[in-house]
């Protein structure tokens, strides 16, 4: 028996294929449709950037460097640069330079749009958690984190 493959003895290739297909369908089709509606005002990546800027502001940092955003959202700096340019074009952030590099500040417009988006997300997930249950939702989040960590590890081998 192959190490780590004990579960394969009790499941057919067809069943594995069906499970994988269902997982992908749930992840791609269901999540994309749900999140497209939920993030119709501010895109998901844009939301995480703005939220990170606000979080840093809450800790007393009014400057967030491009490198920090790149590390936070795990995207290359040139990709982050184009994302931030898009946010600046919408008036959601201010992009400036100092002796330490390029930094971003959340604008008043960006802060207002972020708060509106957070309220929308909270309303949505209040309904979800109310219907699903807090404990089950916490368990689902934990399982999803574990699954994502396992997937990330499997790409390395």
Buried (B, 14 or more C-beta within 10 A) or exposed (E): EEEEEEEEEEEEEEEEEEEEEEEEEEEEEEEEEEEEEBBEEBBEBBBBBBBBBBEBBEEEBEBBBBBBBBEBBEBEEEEBBEBBEBBBEBEBBBBEEEEEEBBBBBBEEBBEBBEEBBEBBEEEEEEEBEEEEEEEBEEEEEEEEEEEEEEEEEEEE
